Amino acid sequence: MIIGTSSIWLQQFKDPDERFIQCITNVWPRVLNKINCYSLEDDITRLLVDLLQKDRATINVGLLTCQWKLREETSDEEFSTKGILDMALILGQDHERYIAYECKRLNVVSKDGKRSSLAGDYVDKGLMRYVKEQYAEALPFGCMIGYVMDGDTEFSIKQLKAAIEKRKDTLNLAATTFKAIPGFFTQFETDHIRVKTNSPISVKHRLFSLHE
């Protein structure tokens, strides 16, 4: 596995990621037909993966897997699971060359109408795993996908910015500001220095609304 900071190396992940996200955009209306604001994170992700695995455009980008176990060698030919990725897009024939996608719900509304942003969980149980090299180890790029359950993407961005700012030191942010770009989905990018290897990683964030 190559470890490096080359922009060419980074672009080798960003280019297929953009193609894959277009595939998600294409199937997202069909996802919305089968879920609701109370759907669980894993149920949304499984449905999304099922639809994408039927899609020829996705197949042409890479091999998509759901709930992919990341294994590491702890001693001589002894292995353990260090994490389970919600989605992994394996590029080519190399299982160590993949794009990680960690999915989290945002703006969850209970049946009594109480809203929880879950921005803290998004950062602590998602983004932080890239910084600690649990996900995308030795790779220059990883992704987060947020399911905005109540459709209020503006609120979710506000809460995420606050959660990231609060944890900026432990996240080892390379820059303290980021710009959210609206569209079919809202996106932004954060850059970090990883804890163990002191190596950089860029994380792309996309927020998909559950409201059309």
MOHUWO-V50645 format. One record per residue. N is the residue number from 1. RES is the residue in one small letter. OMEGA is omega in degrees with one decimal (NA if undefined). NEAR is the number of other ideal C-beta (glycine too) atoms within 10 Angstrom. D_LAST is the distance of its C-alpha to the last C-alpha in Angstrom with 1 decimal. Layout:
N:RES:OMEGA:NEAR:D_LAST  N:RES:OMEGA:NEAR:D_LAST
This chain:
1:m:-179.3:8:40.8  2:i:172.1:11:40.9  3:i:-179.0:11:40.3  4:g:-179.1:12:40.0  5:t:-177.1:9:38.5  6:s:177.1:10:38.6  7:s:177.3:10:35.7  8:i:178.3:7:36.2  9:w:178.6:14:35.9  10:l:-178.0:17:32.6  11:q:177.8:12:31.2  12:q:175.7:16:32.0  13:f:-177.5:23:29.2  14:k:-178.1:16:26.8  15:d:176.6:11:26.9  16:p:176.2:17:25.9  17:d:179.2:21:23.3  18:e:177.8:11:21.5  19:r:-179.9:14:21.9  20:f:179.6:21:20.5  21:i:174.7:20:17.4  22:q:176.4:13:16.8  23:c:176.9:21:17.2  24:i:178.8:21:14.5  25:t:-178.0:14:12.1  26:n:-176.1:14:13.3  27:v:-174.2:18:12.9  28:w:177.5:18:9.7  29:p:177.9:9:7.8  30:r:174.5:11:11.0  31:v:-177.6:20:11.0  32:l:179.8:15:7.9  33:n:-171.7:9:10.1  34:k:179.2:12:12.9  35:i:176.3:16:12.2  36:n:-173.9:8:11.5  37:c:178.2:16:12.1  38:y:-178.7:11:15.8  39:s:179.3:16:15.8  40:l:-177.8:10:18.4  41:e:-177.5:15:18.2  42:d:179.1:12:20.6  43:d:178.0:12:18.8  44:i:-177.4:22:15.6  45:t:179.5:21:17.8  46:r:178.3:15:20.0  47:l:179.0:17:17.4  48:l:-179.8:26:16.1  49:v:179.1:19:19.8  50:d:-179.5:13:20.7  51:l:-179.9:18:18.2  52:l:-179.3:22:19.3  53:q:175.1:13:22.9  54:k:-171.0:10:22.7  55:d:-177.2:15:21.5  56:r:-179.8:7:24.5  57:a:176.8:13:23.1  58:t:-179.5:22:22.8  59:i:-179.6:13:26.3  60:n:179.2:10:27.6  61:v:-177.8:21:26.5  62:g:178.9:19:28.0  63:l:-177.7:15:28.4  64:l:178.1:22:25.5  65:t:180.0:17:26.5  66:c:-179.8:18:25.0  67:q:-175.3:13:26.8  68:w:-179.5:19:29.4  69:k:175.9:13:32.6  70:l:-175.3:18:34.2  71:r:175.7:12:37.9  72:e:179.8:12:40.7  73:e:-177.8:9:44.4  74:t:174.9:10:46.2  75:s:-175.4:7:49.7  76:d:178.7:5:51.5  77:e:169.8:6:49.2  78:e:-172.7:8:47.7  79:f:175.0:11:43.9  80:s:178.5:11:41.3  81:t:-179.8:9:37.5  82:k:178.9:16:36.4  83:g:178.2:17:32.7  84:i:-179.4:14:29.9  85:l:176.3:23:27.0  86:d:176.3:24:23.6  87:m:173.4:24:23.4  88:a:176.0:24:26.1  89:l:-177.2:25:26.2  90:i:-175.5:16:30.0  91:l:-179.3:18:31.3  92:g:-178.0:10:34.3  93:q:-174.5:7:36.7  94:d:-177.3:9:37.0  95:h:176.8:13:35.4  96:e:178.9:11:36.1  97:r:-173.7:17:34.0  98:y:172.3:25:30.4  99:i:-178.3:24:27.1  100:a:175.9:25:26.1  101:y:176.2:27:22.5  102:e:-173.1:26:22.4  103:c:179.7:21:19.2  104:k:172.8:20:18.8  105:r:175.8:20:16.6  106:l:177.2:26:16.0  107:n:178.7:24:15.6  108:v:-179.6:18:16.6  109:v:179.3:14:17.1  110:s:-177.7:9:20.0  111:k:174.6:7:20.6  112:d:172.9:5:22.8  113:g:-179.1:6:20.1  114:k:-177.6:8:21.6  115:r:173.1:13:19.4  116:s:-176.1:15:20.7  117:s:-177.4:20:19.5  118:l:178.2:23:21.2  119:a:178.5:23:21.7  120:g:177.7:15:25.4  121:d:178.3:15:24.8  122:y:-178.9:25:22.5  123:v:-173.3:23:25.5  124:d:-174.9:14:28.4  125:k:179.1:12:27.3  126:g:-176.5:21:25.4  127:l:-177.0:23:26.3  128:m:-178.1:18:29.9  129:r:172.6:20:30.5  130:y:-178.9:25:30.4  131:v:-179.8:23:32.9  132:k:175.6:15:35.1  133:e:170.9:18:35.0  134:q:176.5:17:33.9  135:y:174.9:28:31.2  136:a:178.0:24:31.7  137:e:179.2:22:35.4  138:a:177.9:15:37.3  139:l:-174.5:22:34.2  140:p:-167.0:21:33.0  141:f:173.8:21:29.2  142:g:-174.1:26:26.6  143:c:170.7:26:22.9  144:m:174.0:25:20.6  145:i:177.7:22:17.0  146:g:174.2:26:15.3  147:y:-177.9:24:12.6  148:v:-166.4:23:11.3  149:m:-178.6:25:11.3  150:d:177.9:17:10.7  151:g:-176.7:14:8.1  152:d:-176.5:18:11.2  153:t:179.6:20:11.9  154:e:178.2:12:14.8  155:f:-178.3:16:16.5  156:s:177.1:25:16.3  157:i:178.8:21:17.8  158:k:-178.7:14:20.5  159:q:178.7:20:21.4  160:l:177.6:27:21.6  161:k:179.9:15:23.8  162:a:-179.2:14:26.0  163:a:179.1:19:26.3  164:i:178.5:20:27.2  165:e:-179.5:12:29.6  166:k:-175.1:13:31.3  167:r:-171.6:17:31.9  168:k:-179.0:13:32.7  169:d:179.9:7:36.2  170:t:176.2:13:35.5  171:l:-178.9:24:32.6  172:n:-178.4:18:35.2  173:l:175.4:18:32.9  174:a:175.3:12:34.4  175:a:-173.9:10:32.6  176:t:179.0:10:31.6  177:t:174.0:8:28.8  178:f:-176.8:16:25.7  179:k:177.0:7:23.2  180:a:-178.5:17:19.4  181:i:-178.9:11:17.9  182:p:178.4:11:14.4  183:g:174.2:8:12.3  184:f:170.3:13:9.6  185:f:175.7:19:10.8  186:t:-177.4:20:13.5  187:q:171.9:16:16.9  188:f:-176.6:18:20.5  189:e:174.7:16:23.8  190:t:-179.9:24:26.7  191:d:-173.0:14:30.2  192:h:169.2:21:32.6  193:i:-174.4:14:36.2  194:r:-169.0:17:36.6  195:v:-171.1:14:39.0  196:k:-171.7:9:41.4  197:t:-178.8:12:41.8  198:n:-178.1:8:41.1  199:s:-177.1:17:38.9  200:p:170.7:16:35.8  201:i:173.7:24:32.3  202:s:179.0:18:29.1  203:v:178.5:22:25.8  204:k:-178.4:20:22.5  205:h:172.5:22:19.5  206:r:179.1:20:15.8  207:l:180.0:23:13.0  208:f:-178.0:22:9.8  209:s:174.8:21:7.1  210:l:174.8:20:6.6  211:h:-179.9:11:3.8  212:e:NA:8:0.0
